[in-house]
């Protein structure tokens, strides 16, 4: 990735996305190599720690977390 947050092109890992207020759109914040197994508690913990740090540092006071398994089911959690 070139730092622009562009998500076009082929990528086979996992990505953490963040909202960029200056561009008014989502952008890639972190790229992880390989798929991440969201059934593993340490994967969820690492993601939530990153997300909370990002949100707090950008002045947000709430966080919505959406988990989806390839369209089979979706769980939404609103953390405040």
Secondary structure, 3 states (H helix, E strand, C coil): CCCCCCCCCCCCCEEEEEEECCCCEEEEEEEECCCCCCCCHHHHHHHHHHHHHHHHHCCCCCEEEEEECCCCCEEEEEEC
